Each structure stands twice: as structure tokens, then as C-alpha cells.
Amino acid sequence: MWFTLRLRLALLLSLPVGLLGCPGGDDDDVAPPDDDDAADACEVDTDCSRFDNGLEICDISAGFCVQGDRNNSRDESQLLTYDSTAQLYIAPAGDVDWFRFNGTEGDLLLISTAAVQTDDLDTVVIYHDQQGNQIGFNDDFDRVGSVPPDSRLYVGVPATGTFYISVQDRRSWANDPADPPDGGPDFQYALTLAQAGSSSNVPAISEPNDAAAEAEDWPVESYSTNFTIGGMLETDGDEDWIRIPVIAGETLRLYGFPNTGTQARPAVRVLMPDATTPIRTYTGLSWDTEDRGFVPVLETGDYYLQVTDENGTGGFDHWYYLHAAKNEPESDFRAEVEPNDSTPESLGFPGGASAAATIWGRIGAPGDVDRFGLPGAVGDRVTVRFARTEHGETTNPVVTLVDAQGAELVSAAWSGDDDSPAISLQSLPTAGDWQVVITEADPTVGHGGKLYVATIAVVPGG
């Protein structure tokens, strides 16, 4: 009998790692079921009725089946290939499942989980290097409300070799004694490893794209839809260019992915359709409102993103992912039409009647002058107020009211208070064509991000 047991044990241990592995780890500290009839006697894992389902293994020393699996450490890790999915369980409570894959430096990947019952299982995915050290992690993909508590971790491969993934229930990861980990048949999940650029994952930036003429097209076209793209800053000073089609009145929103493990600090510079005039540079993009990119669009065409490392460094550990979405234009959106430096843009106001218009504008270059024309009668009263755009701009507009001969009636700088007009109910002393002229308080500054929102209103003098 002892010889037979030793022989069976030897055969068991000779099976490939990842199929059975060695007994031990967190699965062996599980008591047999209370119902003796439910505890199958076993000598090898395949004797267990739920082994094929991934829920049971054989506790060889005790001779009965217990809840568990055989991928509880790096040594027992289950092999994954790109663009594949594995179905497993977190079982028993406190179980940690390990996986491995063979990667090539520069690969961009999405590691994602999908729990069958999210009310039970809140996964955490952790990405490890060849030595098992944590590189990055994701708990909840909280950018999109429909995803939590599932995990979506965007990462890169810094060197050719074997890397590891672990999956566990968040409660054990958080180590909250008031909320101990659980596990079992209701804790099933799917783990997917997808390569960027494949049909099952996000697009990837391809080289060369170090200039606007080589920009990668990123069709962020549908509203209320989330788009993601990945790239790699492979060398010191490397830059990636991305082209996004835009329509006047849209708002382009940009986000970054936290905890991906990258050594890069991406700087994302947004430029106007000329691919030269900058709007704004964003560093440290994340999900948080204060760390997002908010780009109002004043013209139809293409906006450009120039991605670099803030510190000028690079390497295969310098990956980045960008997330973008768009707000639909408001029906009454109106933007200034250049050139209007010398010839005023008509506001279209009828003479002798109340009228108002809200206009988005920008001081696009140092010394830029925006002129808007309106007909006026004696005693008509003009009000000009400004509002912030949520873009975080630092525009300090000055508004001047001039007559048809260019003579100044009144000039005032905006205080920055949305509730305080720069010009309030200014009475016109003469009839004729008047101009509302908007400039920047500092005439030496100007760029695509010097935005303003001006509301110009006229009330008849009576």
C-alpha cells in the first residue's frame, strides 16, 4: 500500500507545472466540507468531480477533494498567450491566481477581468516583472461607470522575457478585517490578455511618427464614447504625434491611466490645425477632474497631440496610454471667425431691438485683436461680460467700445468674476456702427489656449 501511494505521488509530481503543480499554498489550508457525502475521496486531482471546472483539487495527504486550484504562486503560474482568455474562480477565500506570459520589449498590453457576478467578486489585477516585483495594478476601471468593479490594466513590456499577472478579490488585497475575503463557485471571472494594435485591443502608435506629417490618425468621432490609444517613447527625446478630427463647438476631453507602472511622465501638447500653434500642454493626466485635459474646439479640422516625456527620457519602460472622449456641440455655439483684427465680424444684431450673442474667442497670437461690429442708436445700452471656459485658461481680456471712426468710448479689463460685467449698460452717445474690441491685457502673450467666452448684449435706449 505504501509503495502504491508513493508511486502515485511520484506520478502526480511529474506532471507539467500549470496543469497540477505541487500541493501547498493557500488552497491546502481548507477544511473538508461539513457534508461527508460531498467530500470525494481522491488520490489525484482528476478524481475530484469539479477539478475540470477549476473548483477542486485533491488534498493528497488527507485523501479527499478540497476547494482550490493549482496556480497559487509564480512557480505554479498558468501560461497565457496574447489575445487569449482564461476562465477561473477565486476559490477558496483568499485565493490568489497567478499567470505568466512571454513578452517582447515594446509590446503594449491590456490585462482585463470580467467577473460573472460583480456583486460577489471585485477583482484586483497586479502586473509583476520577472522577479515577481509589482510593476502596476488596477482595482476598478472607474473612468467608465459600467466597468467597476472589474479591472482594466494597460501596461507595456519593458524587456523580452517572462512576466506575471496575479488576480485576487479586492477584499483580501485591501486586508480589511471587517470585510474578510470570500470565494467559491460564485466567484468566477474571465482574464483576458490582449495586445494593443490587435483586433481585440486598442490601437497602438506606430513608428515613425516624430513629426506632424507622420501623425497617427485617432478617429475620436462618436460622442459619449470612450477611446483609448497606446504608445511607447522608446528613446530619449522621442516624440509621438497623433491627429484627431474635430468640429467647431465640440469639447475634446483627455485623460491618463494611473498605476500602469510606466517610467514615463507623458507631456501631451495639444496644437491647432496648423500643427504649430499650441493650445496647452498637459502633464500628469489622470481620471481626476483637475488632472484631465479639457479642450474647447473653435474650428473644424484636425487637432494634433504631441506626446513627449516631460524629462526628455525614454526607453521600453516608457509606455503611455491616452483616453479621449468628446462632448457634443451645443446648438447655439458660436466661435469668432478670423481674420477680424481690422475688419470687424458682424454680430448680426438688428438695429433698434434687444439682441445678445455669446461668442467663444481666442487671443491666438501676441497682439491679436478681435473686433465685433454692431449697429447702434443714440441711447442704446451695451453690456459685455465674460465667463471662464473650464479649460483652466489664464486669459485676461480687455474690452473696448469704439465708434465708427475708432474713437474710444470706454475700456475695461475683466475682473475675473463671472457675475461682474466688464462693461455694464454703457449708453451710446451717437448712432452708427460701433465695435466691441477684445484684446489681452498683456499684449506680449497669445497662443491657442488664450480662450475667452464673451456675451455681448444691446438694449434699446427707448
C-alpha positions as CSV (number, residue, x, y, z in Angstrom):
1,M,0.0,0.0,0.0
2,W,2.8,2.4,0.9
3,F,4.6,1.6,-2.3
4,T,1.5,2.2,-4.3
5,L,0.9,5.6,-2.6
6,R,4.5,6.7,-3.2
7,L,4.2,5.7,-6.9
8,R,1.0,7.7,-7.4
9,L,2.5,10.6,-5.6
10,A,5.6,10.5,-7.8
11,L,3.4,10.4,-11.0
12,L,1.4,13.4,-9.7
13,L,4.5,15.5,-9.1
14,S,5.9,14.6,-12.5
15,L,3.0,16.3,-14.3
16,P,3.8,19.7,-16.0
17,V,3.7,22.9,-14.0
18,G,0.4,24.8,-14.6
19,L,-1.5,21.6,-15.0
20,L,-1.3,20.3,-11.5
21,G,1.8,21.8,-9.8
22,C,2.7,21.0,-6.3
23,P,0.3,20.8,-3.4
24,G,0.5,23.6,-1.0
25,G,-0.1,27.3,-0.8
26,D,-3.4,28.9,0.3
27,D,-5.5,26.0,-1.0
28,D,-4.3,23.4,1.4
29,D,-5.4,25.2,4.5
30,V,-9.1,24.4,3.7
31,A,-11.1,22.1,5.9
32,P,-13.1,19.3,4.3
33,P,-16.8,20.1,3.6
34,D,-19.1,19.6,6.6
35,D,-21.2,17.2,4.5
36,D,-19.1,14.0,4.4
37,D,-21.1,12.8,1.3
38,A,-19.9,15.9,-0.6
39,A,-16.2,15.2,0.1
40,D,-15.0,13.0,-2.7
41,A,-12.2,10.6,-1.9
42,C,-9.2,11.1,-4.1
43,E,-5.7,10.2,-4.9
44,V,-5.0,12.6,-7.8
45,D,-6.7,15.8,-8.8
46,T,-8.6,14.2,-11.7
47,D,-10.5,12.1,-9.1
48,C,-12.3,15.3,-8.0
49,S,-15.7,15.8,-9.7
50,R,-15.1,19.6,-10.0
51,F,-11.5,19.6,-11.0
52,D,-12.3,20.1,-14.7
53,N,-14.4,23.1,-13.6
54,G,-11.4,24.6,-11.8
55,L,-13.0,24.4,-8.4
56,E,-11.4,21.4,-6.7
57,I,-8.1,19.7,-6.2
58,C,-7.0,16.7,-4.3
59,D,-5.6,17.1,-0.8
60,I,-3.3,14.1,-1.2
61,S,-2.2,13.9,2.4
62,A,-5.8,13.8,3.6
63,G,-7.2,11.8,0.7
64,F,-10.2,14.0,-0.1
65,C,-11.1,16.8,-2.5
66,V,-10.9,20.4,-1.4
67,Q,-11.9,23.7,-3.0
68,G,-9.0,25.2,-4.9
69,D,-6.8,25.3,-7.9
70,R,-3.1,24.9,-8.9
71,N,-1.9,28.3,-9.8
72,N,-1.2,29.9,-6.4
73,S,2.4,31.2,-7.0
74,R,4.7,32.2,-9.7
75,D,6.1,28.7,-9.8
76,E,2.6,27.4,-10.5
77,S,1.6,30.2,-12.8
78,Q,-0.7,29.3,-15.7
79,L,0.6,30.2,-19.2
80,L,-1.3,32.8,-21.2
81,T,-0.7,33.9,-24.8
82,Y,-1.6,37.2,-26.4
83,D,-5.3,37.7,-27.3
84,S,-6.5,34.8,-25.2
85,T,-8.9,34.5,-22.3
86,A,-8.9,32.1,-19.3
87,Q,-11.9,31.3,-17.1
88,L,-11.2,30.7,-13.4
89,Y,-12.5,31.1,-9.9
90,I,-11.3,32.8,-6.8
91,A,-11.7,29.8,-4.6
92,P,-11.3,29.3,-1.7
93,A,-11.5,32.6,0.2
94,G,-8.2,34.4,-0.1
95,D,-7.2,32.6,-3.3
96,V,-4.6,34.4,-5.5
97,D,-4.4,33.2,-9.1
98,W,-1.1,33.5,-10.9
99,F,-0.4,33.6,-14.7
100,R,2.6,34.2,-16.9
101,F,3.2,35.2,-20.4
102,N,6.2,35.6,-22.7
103,G,6.6,39.2,-23.9
104,T,8.8,41.2,-26.2
105,E,10.1,44.6,-25.3
106,G,7.9,47.3,-26.6
107,D,4.7,45.2,-26.6
108,L,1.7,47.2,-25.3
109,L,-1.0,45.1,-23.5
110,L,-4.4,45.3,-21.9
111,I,-4.9,42.9,-18.9
112,S,-8.6,42.8,-18.0
113,T,-11.0,40.8,-15.9
114,A,-14.8,40.3,-16.1
115,A,-16.5,38.8,-13.1
116,V,-19.6,36.7,-13.7
117,Q,-21.2,38.2,-10.6
118,T,-19.8,41.6,-9.8
119,D,-21.8,41.8,-6.6
120,D,-19.6,39.0,-5.2
121,L,-16.2,39.4,-6.9
122,D,-14.3,42.7,-7.0
123,T,-11.1,41.8,-8.8
124,V,-7.6,43.4,-8.5
125,V,-5.1,42.7,-11.2
126,I,-1.4,43.1,-10.4
127,Y,1.4,43.1,-13.1
128,H,4.8,41.7,-12.0
129,D,8.3,41.6,-13.5
130,Q,10.5,38.5,-14.0
131,Q,11.4,38.6,-10.3
132,G,7.8,38.9,-9.1
133,N,8.1,42.6,-8.2
134,Q,5.0,44.7,-8.7
135,I,5.1,46.9,-11.7
136,G,1.5,48.2,-11.9
137,F,-2.1,47.4,-10.8
138,N,-5.7,48.2,-11.3
139,D,-8.6,47.7,-9.0
140,D,-11.6,49.4,-10.5
141,F,-11.7,50.9,-14.0
142,D,-13.5,53.9,-12.5
143,R,-13.4,56.1,-15.6
144,V,-16.4,54.3,-17.1
145,G,-19.2,53.5,-14.7
146,S,-20.3,50.3,-16.4
147,V,-16.9,48.6,-15.8
148,P,-16.3,48.6,-12.0
149,P,-15.6,46.5,-10.1
150,D,-13.9,44.8,-13.0
151,S,-10.2,45.6,-13.7
152,R,-8.6,47.0,-16.8
153,L,-4.8,47.5,-16.6
154,Y,-3.0,49.0,-19.6
155,V,0.7,48.2,-19.5
156,G,3.9,47.7,-21.6
157,V,6.7,45.1,-21.7
158,P,10.0,46.7,-20.7
159,A,12.2,43.8,-21.7
160,T,11.9,40.5,-23.6
161,G,11.2,37.7,-21.2
162,T,8.5,36.2,-18.9
163,F,6.2,38.4,-16.9
164,Y,3.5,37.6,-14.4
165,I,-0.1,38.5,-13.6
166,S,-1.9,37.9,-10.3
167,V,-5.7,38.2,-9.7
168,Q,-7.4,38.3,-6.4
169,D,-10.5,39.6,-4.7
170,R,-10.2,43.2,-3.6
171,R,-11.1,42.4,0.0
172,S,-8.1,40.2,0.5
173,W,-5.9,42.9,-1.2
174,A,-7.3,45.6,1.0
175,N,-6.8,43.4,4.0
176,D,-9.8,44.8,5.8
177,P,-10.5,42.6,8.9
178,A,-14.1,43.9,8.9
179,D,-14.6,42.6,5.4
180,P,-12.7,39.3,5.1
181,P,-12.1,37.7,1.7
182,D,-14.6,35.2,0.3
183,G,-14.5,32.8,-2.6
184,G,-16.2,29.8,-4.2
185,P,-18.5,28.9,-7.1
186,D,-20.0,32.4,-7.3
187,F,-16.5,34.0,-7.7
188,Q,-15.9,33.1,-11.3
189,Y,-14.1,35.5,-13.7
190,A,-12.5,35.7,-17.1
191,L,-9.0,37.1,-17.5
192,T,-8.0,38.4,-21.0
193,L,-4.5,39.4,-22.2
194,A,-4.8,41.5,-25.3
195,Q,-2.1,43.1,-27.4
196,A,-2.5,46.7,-28.5
197,G,-2.9,47.1,-32.2
198,S,-4.7,43.7,-32.5
199,S,-8.4,43.3,-33.3
200,S,-9.2,42.7,-29.6
201,N,-7.5,45.7,-28.2
202,V,-6.9,49.5,-28.6
203,P,-4.8,51.0,-31.4
204,A,-1.1,51.4,-30.9
205,I,1.1,54.2,-32.1
206,S,3.4,53.0,-34.9
207,E,6.8,54.5,-35.8
208,P,8.0,56.6,-37.4
209,N,5.7,59.4,-36.2
210,D,8.2,62.1,-35.0
211,A,6.5,65.0,-36.9
212,A,3.0,66.2,-37.7
213,A,3.2,64.9,-41.2
214,E,3.7,61.4,-39.8
215,A,0.9,61.7,-37.2
216,E,-1.1,58.7,-36.2
217,D,-4.8,59.2,-37.0
218,W,-7.0,58.7,-34.0
219,P,-10.7,58.9,-35.0
220,V,-12.3,60.1,-31.8
221,E,-15.6,60.7,-33.7
222,S,-18.6,59.4,-31.7
223,Y,-19.9,61.5,-28.8
224,S,-20.3,60.0,-25.3
225,T,-17.9,57.2,-26.5
226,N,-14.6,56.3,-24.9
227,F,-11.5,55.9,-27.0
228,T,-8.0,54.7,-25.9
229,I,-4.7,54.6,-27.7
230,G,-1.3,53.4,-26.5
231,G,2.3,54.4,-27.4
232,M,5.9,53.9,-26.4
233,L,8.6,56.6,-26.0
234,E,11.4,54.3,-27.0
235,T,14.4,56.6,-26.9
236,D,15.5,59.8,-25.1
237,G,13.7,62.7,-26.7
238,D,11.3,60.6,-28.7
239,E,8.0,62.2,-29.6
240,D,4.8,60.8,-30.9
241,W,2.3,62.7,-33.0
242,I,-1.4,62.0,-33.1
243,R,-4.1,63.6,-35.3
244,I,-7.7,63.9,-34.1
245,P,-10.6,65.3,-36.3
246,V,-12.6,68.0,-34.6
247,I,-15.7,70.0,-35.3
248,A,-16.3,73.6,-34.0
249,G,-18.2,73.5,-30.8
250,E,-17.0,70.1,-29.6
251,T,-15.1,69.7,-26.4
252,L,-12.2,67.2,-26.5
253,R,-11.5,65.6,-23.2
254,L,-8.2,63.8,-22.5
255,Y,-7.4,61.5,-19.6
256,G,-4.4,59.4,-18.5
257,F,-4.2,56.0,-16.8
258,P,-2.9,55.8,-13.3
259,N,-0.8,52.9,-11.9
260,T,0.3,51.5,-15.2
261,G,3.9,51.1,-14.0
262,T,5.4,53.3,-16.7
263,Q,8.6,55.2,-16.0
264,A,7.5,58.0,-18.3
265,R,5.8,61.2,-17.3
266,P,4.0,62.0,-20.5
267,A,3.6,65.6,-21.6
268,V,0.7,65.9,-24.1
269,R,0.8,69.1,-26.1
270,V,-2.4,70.0,-28.0
271,L,-1.9,72.1,-31.1
272,M,-4.3,73.8,-33.5
273,P,-4.9,72.6,-37.1
274,D,-1.7,74.4,-38.3
275,A,0.2,71.8,-36.2
276,T,2.3,74.8,-34.9
277,T,0.1,76.9,-32.6
278,P,-0.1,75.3,-29.2
279,I,-3.3,75.3,-27.2
280,R,-2.0,73.7,-24.0
281,T,0.4,71.1,-22.6
282,Y,-0.9,68.6,-20.1
283,T,1.3,66.6,-17.7
284,G,0.1,64.1,-15.1
285,L,-3.1,63.3,-16.9
286,S,-5.4,61.0,-14.9
287,W,-9.1,60.4,-14.1
288,D,-9.3,63.3,-11.6
289,T,-11.1,66.5,-12.8
290,E,-8.1,68.6,-12.0
291,D,-5.8,66.3,-14.0
292,R,-7.8,66.0,-17.2
293,G,-7.5,67.8,-20.5
294,F,-10.4,70.0,-21.4
295,V,-10.0,71.4,-24.9
296,P,-12.8,73.6,-26.4
297,V,-12.8,73.4,-30.2
298,L,-13.3,76.7,-32.0
299,E,-12.7,75.5,-35.6
300,T,-13.4,72.5,-37.8
301,G,-10.3,70.5,-38.9
302,D,-7.7,68.4,-37.1
303,Y,-6.1,69.0,-33.7
304,Y,-2.7,67.5,-33.1
305,L,-1.3,65.8,-29.9
306,Q,2.5,65.8,-29.5
307,V,3.4,63.3,-26.8
308,T,6.9,63.5,-25.2
309,D,8.4,62.6,-21.8
310,E,8.4,65.7,-19.5
311,N,12.0,64.9,-18.5
312,G,13.2,64.0,-22.0
313,T,14.0,60.4,-21.2
314,G,12.8,57.3,-23.0
315,G,13.1,53.5,-23.2
316,F,10.9,50.4,-23.4
317,D,9.7,51.1,-19.8
318,H,8.3,54.4,-21.0
319,W,4.9,53.5,-22.3
320,Y,1.8,55.7,-22.1
321,Y,-1.9,55.3,-22.8
322,L,-4.3,58.2,-23.6
323,H,-8.1,58.1,-23.1
324,A,-10.3,60.6,-25.0
325,A,-14.0,61.4,-25.3
326,K,-15.9,64.3,-26.8
327,N,-18.8,66.5,-25.8
328,E,-21.4,67.2,-28.5
329,P,-21.6,70.9,-29.6
330,E,-24.3,73.0,-28.1
331,S,-26.9,74.0,-30.7
332,D,-26.2,77.7,-30.2
333,F,-22.4,77.5,-30.1
334,R,-20.7,80.4,-31.9
335,A,-17.0,81.0,-32.3
336,E,-15.2,84.0,-33.6
337,V,-14.2,83.9,-37.3
338,E,-10.7,85.1,-38.1
339,P,-9.4,87.3,-39.5
340,N,-11.1,90.0,-37.6
341,D,-8.1,92.1,-36.5
342,S,-9.0,95.1,-38.7
343,T,-12.4,94.4,-40.2
344,P,-15.0,93.7,-37.6
345,E,-17.0,90.5,-37.6
346,S,-20.7,91.3,-37.7
347,L,-22.7,90.2,-34.7
348,G,-25.9,90.3,-36.9
349,F,-27.8,92.5,-34.4
350,P,-30.9,94.2,-35.8
351,G,-30.9,98.0,-35.2
352,G,-33.4,99.3,-32.6
353,A,-34.1,95.9,-30.9
354,S,-32.7,94.0,-28.0
355,A,-30.1,91.4,-29.0
356,A,-27.4,89.3,-27.4
357,A,-24.7,86.9,-28.6
358,T,-22.3,84.6,-26.7
359,I,-19.1,84.1,-28.6
360,W,-16.1,81.8,-28.0
361,G,-12.8,83.5,-29.0
362,R,-9.1,83.2,-28.5
363,I,-6.1,85.6,-28.4
364,G,-4.2,83.3,-30.8
365,A,-1.0,85.3,-31.1
366,P,0.6,88.2,-29.2
367,G,-1.2,91.4,-30.0
368,D,-4.2,89.7,-31.5
369,V,-7.3,92.0,-31.8
370,D,-10.8,90.6,-32.1
371,R,-13.4,93.1,-33.4
372,F,-17.1,92.6,-33.4
373,G,-19.5,95.1,-35.1
374,L,-23.0,96.2,-34.1
375,P,-25.3,99.0,-35.2
376,G,-26.3,101.5,-32.5
377,A,-28.7,104.2,-31.9
378,V,-28.4,107.1,-29.5
379,G,-29.1,105.9,-26.0
380,D,-28.7,102.2,-26.8
381,R,-27.0,100.4,-23.8
382,V,-24.2,97.9,-24.3
383,T,-23.2,95.2,-21.8
384,V,-20.1,92.9,-22.2
385,R,-19.5,90.1,-19.7
386,F,-17.0,87.2,-19.7
387,A,-17.0,83.7,-18.3
388,R,-14.4,81.0,-17.8
389,T,-14.3,78.0,-20.1
390,E,-13.3,75.3,-17.6
391,H,-10.2,74.9,-19.7
392,G,-8.1,76.4,-17.0
393,E,-7.0,79.2,-19.2
394,T,-5.3,82.4,-17.9
395,T,-6.8,84.8,-20.4
396,N,-7.2,88.4,-19.0
397,P,-9.4,90.0,-21.6
398,V,-9.8,93.8,-22.0
399,V,-12.9,95.1,-23.9
400,T,-13.1,98.5,-25.6
401,L,-16.1,100.1,-27.1
402,V,-15.2,102.3,-30.1
403,D,-17.2,104.2,-32.7
404,A,-17.0,104.0,-36.5
405,Q,-14.0,106.4,-36.6
406,G,-12.2,104.3,-34.0
407,A,-12.6,106.8,-31.1
408,E,-12.7,105.0,-27.8
409,L,-15.8,105.5,-25.6
410,V,-14.9,103.2,-22.7
411,S,-12.4,100.4,-22.0
412,A,-12.2,98.0,-19.1
413,A,-10.4,94.9,-18.0
414,W,-12.4,91.9,-16.8
415,S,-12.1,91.3,-13.1
416,G,-12.3,87.5,-13.5
417,D,-15.7,87.4,-11.7
418,D,-18.4,85.7,-13.9
419,D,-21.1,87.8,-12.2
420,S,-19.4,91.2,-12.8
421,P,-19.6,92.6,-16.4
422,A,-16.6,94.3,-17.8
423,I,-18.9,96.9,-19.4
424,S,-22.4,97.3,-18.0
425,L,-25.3,99.2,-19.7
426,Q,-22.9,101.7,-21.4
427,S,-25.1,104.3,-23.2
428,L,-24.1,105.1,-26.8
429,P,-23.9,108.9,-27.4
430,T,-24.2,108.7,-31.2
431,A,-25.8,106.5,-33.8
432,G,-23.8,104.5,-36.3
433,D,-21.6,101.4,-36.5
434,W,-19.9,100.6,-33.2
435,Q,-17.3,98.0,-32.4
436,V,-16.6,95.8,-29.4
437,V,-12.8,95.2,-29.4
438,I,-11.4,92.4,-27.3
439,T,-7.6,92.1,-26.5
440,E,-5.4,90.5,-23.9
441,A,-4.2,92.7,-21.0
442,D,-0.6,91.7,-21.7
443,P,-0.1,92.3,-25.5
444,T,3.1,90.2,-25.5
445,V,1.3,86.9,-24.9
446,G,-1.0,84.9,-27.0
447,H,-1.5,81.3,-28.1
448,G,-4.2,78.8,-28.9
449,G,-5.1,78.4,-25.2
450,K,-5.8,82.0,-24.6
451,L,-9.6,81.4,-24.8
452,Y,-12.5,83.5,-23.6
453,V,-16.3,83.4,-23.7
454,A,-17.8,86.8,-24.2
455,T,-21.5,87.7,-24.1
456,I,-22.4,90.9,-25.8
457,A,-25.9,92.4,-25.4
458,V,-27.6,95.6,-26.6
459,V,-30.8,97.1,-25.0
460,P,-32.6,99.9,-27.0
461,G,-32.4,103.3,-25.4
462,G,-36.2,103.9,-25.7
